[in-house]
């Protein structure tokens, strides 16, 4: 029971936190990453382009930035889900301004997807898997709703390993980013949670093994921008 309460507390913390910072989230993402997050999403699009997915699910879609980038692949439909309703509200405002009709954003739990087996040609996540309460369950759900022959692309923060970038990054991530994030978002916890969640996230071979356990085959990883982020890919 204590473990269950701990997990419930984490999910609720994440939901409330992202609801609170929703209207500053996009600005902070671009500002604090120096705009590099935009290029990372383009790499997800380039990875999926040869497969020409027609039905795409974007898990933990937030304000829909990755879903909007993936629209350039000309799919029939993209569904984005997130537990934070305020993030989806901001996302829907962007879709309305851009007059995009084939992206649907809806509230949903990544660990209990309300879709039939083998519905999507591709499933994506950008900076969301480290927030899953049960990583294996979330990944297994993504695999379940993906068609055989489909492809998964998971973009997540990681920890640089090479000197001197590792030292610079650790200082920025632990001391500079939380201060700026708090100042702009007016939220005490959001940008303290970010380095904490990245630090505790099981990356590299450990995460690739989690992908295999969830049912994905031939998982691979590609480190981006000196290892600040990693693109994990696989198929079914």
N, C-alpha and C positions, 0 to 999 in steps of 0.2 A: 504493500500500500504506500509506504513512503516514496518508493521509486516512481509509482504512478503519479503521485502528487507532484513530485519533482518535474516529471515530463509535462504534466498539465500546466504547471507554473511556467515552464519555458515557452510553450506554445502561446499561452496567453500573454506573456511578456513580449514576445515577438509581435503578436497581433496588435497590441496596444501601442507599442513603440512605433511601428510603421504607420499606424493610423495617425499618431501624433505628429510625425515629421513629413507626412505625405506631400504637403504643399511646398516643402523646401527640398524634397528628396532629389529631384532631377538636377537642380542647381548645385547642390552639394556634391552629387556624384561627379558631375563634370568638373567642378572647381577643385575638389580634393584629389581627383585622379589626373588633373591637368589635361582633361579631355581624352585621355588614353582609353577610357572605358568605351568610347564610341568606336574606336578602331578594333577593340576586342570583339564587339558584337558583329562587326563586319566580317571577322574571321569565322564566326559561326555560320554566317550566311554563305561564305565561300566554301566552307566544308560541305554544306548541304546542297549547294547548287548542282553538282553533277547528278544527284539523285532525283531532282525535280519533284519534291514532295508536294502532294496536292492537299493533304489534310495534315495540319501541324498543331500540336499541343504545346503551349509554352507554360510550364509550371513555375509558380512563384513569379508571375509576370510583372508584379509591381505596378508601375505606371505604363507598362506596355512598350518600353523602348525596344526590346529585342523583337517583339511581335511586329512592330512597325518596320524594323529593319528587314525582317524575313518576308514582308509583303513584296519586296523586290524580286522574290523568287517566283512570283505570280501563282501562288497556290490558290485552290478553290476556296479554302477557309482556314483561318487560324483561330484557335480558341486559347485565350489566356486565362489562367486561374490564379487566385491569390486569396489568402485568408483575411487580408486587411482591406476592408471595404473602402476606406478613404483613398488608398492608393489606386484602386480601380476607378474611383470617381475622377481623380486627376487624369488617369489614362483615358477614360471615356471623353473627357473634355478635349484631349489632344486628338482623338479619333474624329470627333465632331468638327474641329477646326480644320483638319486635313481632309475631311469628307471621305473617310475610309469606311467602307461598309462590310468588307469581308473579314474583319477582325471582331471577334466577340469576346469581351472581358466579363468574367463572372466570378463570384465568390466560390471558393472551393478549397478543400483540404487535400494537399498533395499526397497524404498517406491514405486517403479514402476517395479515390477518383470516381466520379459518377458517370463513367463511360463504359461501354461494352468492350469486351476483349477485342484486340486487333482492330482498333478504330482508326489509328493515325499512322501516316507514313513516316513521320518524324516527331520526336519529342525533345524539347529543349528546356534548359534551366540556366539562368544567368544569376549567379551570386545568391542562390537560394538553398542549395542542398545542405550547407552547413547549419541551416536553421531547422532542418527536419528533426523532429523528436526521435523518430525511429528511422535511421538512415536506410537500413535494409528494406523496411516496409515501403518507404517512399520510392526507392529505386525499383523495387519489385512491382509496384503499382504502375510506374512509368513503363516498365517492360511489358506488363500485362496488356495495357491499352495500345501498344505499338504493334503494327502488323509485322508478320514474318518478312524479313528482307528490309525492314525499316531501319532507321538510323537515329541514334541519340547523340546529342551534343550538350555537354555540361560545362559551363564556364564558371570558374570559382577562383576566389583569391587563394594564393599560396604564399609560401615563405621563401624569399630569395636565399641562395646558399653561397654565392660567391663574394669574396672580399674585393673591394670595400662596399659594394652596393648593399650587401646584407646589413652592415652596420648603419649605413645611412637610412635605409628603409625602416629598420627597427626603431630608430630614433624618431623618424617622421611619423610612423604609424602609431607609436605608443604615446608620443608627447605632443607633436604638432597637430596631427589630425583630430584627436579628441577635443582639443581646445578650440580649434576653428569650428568644428562641427557643433559643439555646444553653443558657441557664440552666435552662430547663424541660425541654428535650428531651435534654440532656446529649450533644448531637451537635455537633461542631465545624463541620461544613460545611453542614448542611441550610439554615439560615436566612441563610447567606452566599450560597449558591447561588441562593436565591430572588431577591434584588435583581439579581444578575448575569444571571440568565436573563431577567428582565423587561426589563432594560436592553438586552439584545442581541436581543430579539424584534422582528421586523418587523411593525409594527402599521399601522392605518389603511389607506390606499390600497394599500400594498404587500401587506398580508395579503389584502385583498379581491381583488387580482389573482391571488394564489396560489390562492384559492378558485375563481376562474374557470378557471385553468389546470388545476385538478384535475377540472373538469367540472360544478361547481355554477353555476347560473344566477341572475341578479339578486341577487348578494350585497349585503347591506346591513350597516351597523353602527349601534349605539346605545350611546353612552357613558353609563356609570353612575357615580353618586357622584363628581361633579367629574372624571371621567376615570380614576378608580382602576382600574376594570374596564370592559371593553367586551363587549357581546353582538353577535356576528356571526351573521347568519342568511342562509339561501339555500335553494334548492330544486333539483330535478332534473327 
